[in-house]
Amino acid sequence: MVLGPVPAEVSDAKVVMGAKDRHGEGNMAGTAALGAMRGKARPLLTEAGLLVILFAFYKWGRTLIEQGPGEAMSNAEWLWRFERSWLPSEVDVQQWALGWDHTAFLANVYYVSVHFPGTALLLIWLFVRHRTSYARVRNELVVLTAAGLAVHMLFPLAPPRLAGIGAVDTMLTVGPSAYPAAADGIANQYAAMPSLHIGWALLVAVAVVRASRSPWRWVVALHAPVTVFVVVVTANHYWTDGIVAALLLAGAMALVSVAGRVRQGGVHAAADAYEYRGAGRPRGPVAGGELRAARPVPPAGDGHGDRVHAGGGDRDDPSGADAPARDDLVLA
């Protein structure tokens, strides 16, 4: 039997159906891509919101703990006498630095414009390029800031520019100022101890050196000593303010490290318990402290044995853990 040509209406129907199928596939692909973008953007937006809340709480918290200039001036007088037996005079260092033109203006600009943006850029860079290091640094920043606010409350301190020790208030005489007259009641100027400018700058330096292998990391790390110089030249902090900030940062890093190890140990213990019960053994601890037998390796040829050996992914062997990014710096 000879078949005739396909009727035009049937052929057109096939074309229309094919076009609809392709259009539907395109819509599905677009929807999937949009969903993937939303999935990637959601964690970033969540972290950004949390950091905005942190910075707002930091600024707001400083206004709540203001206790007036009386105790702050008394503490400044005591601290000034305490430092003179073992630290150089902040006033002498400021006078030496102000011997160069534009030093005061540049120091003021650095103090006002780098503190918050520099820390925010660090967190964004870690989140985008070194996600495995981000949570650790974020937690260290939160603990450091909380500890700093606690010290502000316990030890109000007038900065050198307000303590009547002969320091020049460069922000008032030259500008720009981090404490304009319009900010009265919004900014607490008697919270010099500790210097979170120095504490955050040290965290930026440590985090960059710890996470990156680029030689430019040492340039970024200069942010810490430059900040120390700036806070002294602008008469906003004493040397001791920076020393206390460094000690608080060391404590924050230690606390975050210990908490991470405890959390990781809990995850491993839960995984061991699940694996022990899943093997068909009785629940509960091993009697007599008997060591758990090693898990058998699946025979070759089923794909699992090759994956175990090639991937090096046994949890008890950290050498097979996920490799860091190309420019990650792995600490011993």
Summary of the structure (lengths in Angstrom):
residues: 332
radius of gyration: 30.1
end to end distance: 81.4
largest distance: 114.1
contacts: 859
relative contact order: 0.10
helix: 68%
strand: 1%
